[in-house]
Amino acid sequence: MSTQQQTLSLTELAIEQLHRSRNFVLALLETLSDDQLHVRVGGGNHALWIMGHLAFADDAFSSAFLDEPSCLPAEHRERFTNGTTPSDNPADYPDREELLERMTTARNRFIKWAQTLEGDALWQASPEAIASIAENAITAVHTLSQHDFIHGGQITTIRASLGMKPVFG
């Protein structure tokens, strides 16, 4: 084990997982054409919705912990919150570049907050809005990483339905 590995904090390790999970999703998205971004399998989510939803989740967690308003456009929440049904009309969504920008903006905001976590702050109770999903700050960081992987699995299913070979392995 290297010295760097021995000295990484819980926060640094959790943030590394955020980068790893997001890179996984981005690698999958890169393989889809713009026409494939709205393909749904068995009534599930399509990639456009997933992209917006991942930005929504990062933003919702940041906003809750920072007690600040959303950094995303006002209409974003109503289109991408939990429980919304993806529209089959691609025109109902921002384009790939806009959604990637929102994903980046929201993730960077969350990481900036997560970088402040040390000592007792790691274990501060989550705000009520997300307490049922993640009980404390460090769990919230891990939860968003896991969230990326969950939706990455949905993109993998979309790719398989299109006859595409696996990206990894």
C-alpha positions in Angstrom: 0.0 0.0 0.0 1.4 3.4 -0.9 1.8 6.3 1.5 -0.9 8.2 -0.3 -3.4 5.3 0.1 -2.6 5.1 3.8 -3.3 8.8 4.4 -6.5 9.4 2.4 -9.3 10.6 4.6 -12.8 9.2 4.5 -13.8 12.3 2.6 -11.1 11.9 0.0 -12.0 8.3 -0.5 -15.7 9.1 -0.8 -15.0 11.9 -3.3 -12.9 9.5 -5.3 -15.9 7.2 -5.5 -18.0 10.1 -6.8 -15.5 10.6 -9.6 -15.3 6.9 -10.4 -19.1 6.4 -10.6 -19.6 9.5 -12.7 -16.8 8.5 -15.1 -18.6 5.1 -15.4 -21.9 6.8 -16.4 -20.1 9.3 -18.8 -18.3 6.4 -20.5 -21.6 4.7 -21.2 -23.3 7.9 -22.4 -20.5 8.5 -24.9 -21.4 5.3 -26.7 -25.0 6.4 -27.4 -25.9 8.5 -30.4 -28.2 11.5 -29.9 -31.0 9.3 -31.3 -30.4 6.6 -28.8 -30.6 8.9 -25.8 -34.4 8.6 -25.6 -34.6 4.8 -26.0 -36.5 3.2 -23.2 -36.6 -0.5 -22.3 -39.7 -2.0 -20.8 -41.1 1.4 -19.8 -38.0 2.3 -17.9 -35.9 5.4 -17.9 -34.1 6.7 -21.0 -30.6 8.3 -20.9 -31.9 11.9 -21.3 -34.0 11.4 -18.1 -31.2 9.7 -16.3 -28.8 12.6 -17.1 -31.3 15.1 -15.8 -32.1 13.0 -12.8 -28.5 12.6 -11.7 -28.0 16.4 -11.9 -31.3 16.8 -9.9 -30.1 14.4 -7.2 -26.6 16.0 -6.8 -28.3 19.4 -6.7 -31.0 18.3 -4.2 -28.3 17.0 -1.8 -26.2 20.1 -2.1 -29.1 22.4 -1.6 -30.3 20.5 1.5 -26.9 20.4 3.2 -26.0 24.0 2.2 -29.5 25.3 2.9 -29.4 27.1 -0.4 -31.6 27.2 -3.5 -31.0 25.0 -6.5 -28.3 25.8 -9.0 -30.4 24.3 -11.8 -33.1 26.0 -13.9 -36.5 26.3 -12.1 -38.2 23.8 -14.4 -35.5 21.1 -13.9 -37.0 19.6 -10.7 -40.4 19.0 -12.1 -39.0 17.1 -15.1 -36.4 15.0 -13.3 -37.5 14.4 -9.7 -38.1 11.0 -8.2 -41.2 9.4 -9.5 -41.6 11.4 -12.7 -42.3 9.4 -15.9 -39.9 10.0 -18.8 -41.5 11.5 -21.9 -41.0 9.6 -25.1 -40.6 13.0 -26.9 -36.9 14.0 -27.0 -38.0 17.6 -27.6 -39.3 17.7 -24.0 -35.7 17.6 -22.8 -32.6 19.8 -23.0 -30.0 18.4 -25.5 -27.1 16.2 -24.5 -24.7 19.1 -24.0 -27.0 21.1 -21.8 -27.7 18.0 -19.6 -24.0 17.2 -19.4 -23.4 20.8 -18.3 -26.1 20.5 -15.6 -24.6 17.2 -14.4 -21.2 18.8 -14.1 -22.4 21.9 -12.4 -24.4 20.0 -9.8 -21.7 17.4 -9.2 -19.0 20.1 -8.8 -21.2 21.9 -6.3 -21.7 18.8 -4.3 -18.0 17.9 -4.4 -17.1 21.4 -3.2 -19.4 20.9 -0.2 -18.1 17.4 0.4 -14.5 18.6 0.5 -15.4 20.6 3.7 -16.2 17.5 5.6 -13.8 16.6 8.4 -14.1 15.5 12.0 -17.5 15.6 13.4 -18.9 17.2 10.2 -18.7 13.8 8.6 -21.3 12.5 10.9 -23.7 15.5 11.0 -27.3 14.4 10.5 -28.7 14.9 7.1 -31.4 17.5 6.6 -34.9 16.2 6.7 -35.3 16.3 2.9 -32.7 13.5 2.4 -32.5 11.9 5.9 -34.5 8.8 4.7 -32.0 8.3 1.9 -28.7 9.1 3.8 -28.6 9.5 7.5 -25.5 11.7 7.7 -23.1 13.7 5.6 -20.5 11.0 4.7 -23.3 8.5 3.9 -24.8 11.2 1.6 -21.5 11.3 -0.4 -21.5 7.5 -0.8 -25.2 7.4 -1.6 -24.7 9.7 -4.6 -21.9 7.5 -5.9 -24.1 4.4 -5.6 -26.9 6.4 -7.3 -24.7 6.9 -10.3 -24.0 3.2 -10.5 -27.7 2.3 -10.2 -28.6 4.5 -13.2 -25.5 3.4 -15.0 -27.0 -0.1 -14.9 -30.1 1.3 -16.6 -28.0 2.7 -19.4 -26.2 -0.6 -19.7 -29.6 -2.3 -20.2 -30.5 0.3 -22.9 -27.2 -0.4 -24.6 -27.9 -4.2 -24.5 -31.4 -3.7 -26.0 -29.7 -1.9 -28.9 -27.3 -4.9 -29.4 -24.3 -3.0 -28.3 -21.3 -4.8 -26.7 -20.3 -4.1 -23.1 -18.1 -1.0 -22.6 -16.2 -2.5 -19.7 -14.7 -6.0 -19.6 
